[in-house]
Amino acid sequence: MTTDLIVTLIAGLLMLVGCVGIVVPVLPGSILIGVCALVWALVLGGGPVWTAFAVIAVLVGIGISASWVLTGRKLKERGIPNSSLLLGGVLAVVGFFVVPVVGLLLGFVAGLWLAERRRLGDAREAWDTSWSALKVAGVGILIEFGCAAVALAVFAGTAIHHFLTLAPA
């Protein structure tokens, strides 16, 4: 096995982990994808590989930006303060350690609902705003994941092209 192949396989596996990190926000998924693509481009080099890196970097940037901008705008429209999201985040971390696998999501939902319940004083209205926040976050995750999936496809296509052009005729 050559260094190019080993680096490509490791980068591809870590990019898949990055995709999982977007959906299960334990890892910085999009950032991991971008860093792996950069290391891959530095090792392999060449015009097509650097072009693929540029496309991947743009896709990762679009995914992160769209997720943040759309999510932030919608949450402000609904009047959900950052303090509610912060409490949701804190309880998500606690939930992650208390209840394996689903604790992260359960903790976030519980923390968000508790903060909104305290802020609004009405359980039903707190659930409505919490549900809106969850839907918006879900849309942001879908957009970021979609961009990451396209970035992974660019990586895979370029990697295949790279190794096919190196193969003896």
N, C-alpha and C positions, 0 to 999 in steps of 0.2 A: 504494500500500500504506500502510495506517495503522500507527501505532506499535504498537497492540494486536496486529495481525497479525504484525508483524515480531518482537515480543517473544515471542509465542506460538510461532512457528515455531522461533526460536532455543532457547527453553526446551524445546520438544519434542525437538529434535535433541540437546541436551545431556543430557536425561533418557534418551534412547536410549543415549548414550555412557555414562551412569551405569549402565545395565543391563549393558552390556558390562564395565564396571569391576567389577561384582560377581563376574562369572564369571572374568574375567582381572584379578586384583587388582593392577592397576597404578595405577588411579585409585580414589579413595574414592567408589565408586559410589552408595551410598545417600545419603551426605552431599551429593553433587553433585545428586541428584534433589531433595532437600529444599531446598537453596539455590535451585535453579532455580524450584521451585514458589513460594518466598517472593518472589523478584524478580518473577515473573509476577503474583502476587497484588498486589504493591505497585503495579505498573504498571496492571493492568486494573481492580483494585478491584471493589467490588460484593459483595453477599451470597453469591451462588452461587460466585463465585471464591474468596472467603475461606473458605467452607465446604469447598470442594474442597481448599484448602491445608491446612486443619485435618485433613481425612481423610488426605491424603497424608503429612503430618507424623506422624500416628499410625501409619500403615502403615510408614513408614520406620523409626520408632522400634521398632515391633514386630519388623521384620525384623532390624535390627541387634542388638537385645536377645536375640531368640530364637537367633540365630546364635552370639552370644558365650556365652550361658548354656548352651545345649545342648552346644556344642562343649567349653567348659571343663569342664562336669560329666562328660562322657563321657571326656575325656582324663585327668581325675583318677581316674576309676574304673579306667582301664587302667594308671594309674601312670606316665604319660608326663610327664616334667618339662618345665618351660618352657624349660630350657636346650636340650633336643632341638629344640623348635620354633624357638628362636632361631637355632640353627645351620642348620636347614632354611630359615629366612627369609633368612639371610645368603647361603647358596649359591643360593637362588632369585634374588636380585638379581644375583649373579655370572652365573648361568645365563642370565638375561634378556639380558645384554650379549654373552655368548659364543655362544649358540645362539638365533638369532631365533625368535620365536613360541613354541616349545615349551620353551625353556631355563628359563623361570620354573618350570614344573611339574617338569621334570627336576632342576633344582637343588634344589628343595624336597624332593623324594623322596630324592635322594642325601644331602642334608644331614641329613635326619631319620633315614635308615637308618644313616649313619655315627655319629651321636650315640647312637642306640640300640644299635648294635653295640659301641661303646666302653663304654656303660653296662652292658649285659647280658652281654657277652662271648660271645654265641652269635648267629651270622648268621641262623639260622632264626627264633629268637625275636625278633630285631631286626626282621626283615621282618614278622612277625606284628603287633608293636606299631605299626610304621610303617603297615602296611596299615589297621589299626584307626583310626589317626589320620587317614589320608586319607579313609576312609569317613565319619568323623564330620565332617570339614571339608566334604566334599561335601554332606552333609545340611544343614549350616549354610548353605552357599552356595545350595542349592535353596530353603530357607525364605526367605532374604533376597531371592533373585531373585523368588520368587513374590509376596512383599509388594510388591516394586518394580514387578512387572508389573501388579498390581492398582492401585497408585498411578498408573501411567502410563495405565491405562484410565480412572481417575477424572479425570485431567488431560484426556485426549482428549474424554471425554464432556462435561465442563464447557466446554471450549474450543468444541466444536461448538455446544453450547447457547448460549454467549455470542454467537457470531457469527450464529447463526440468529435470535436475538431482536433483533439489531441490524439485520438485513436488512429493507428496506422491504417492506411487505405488498402 
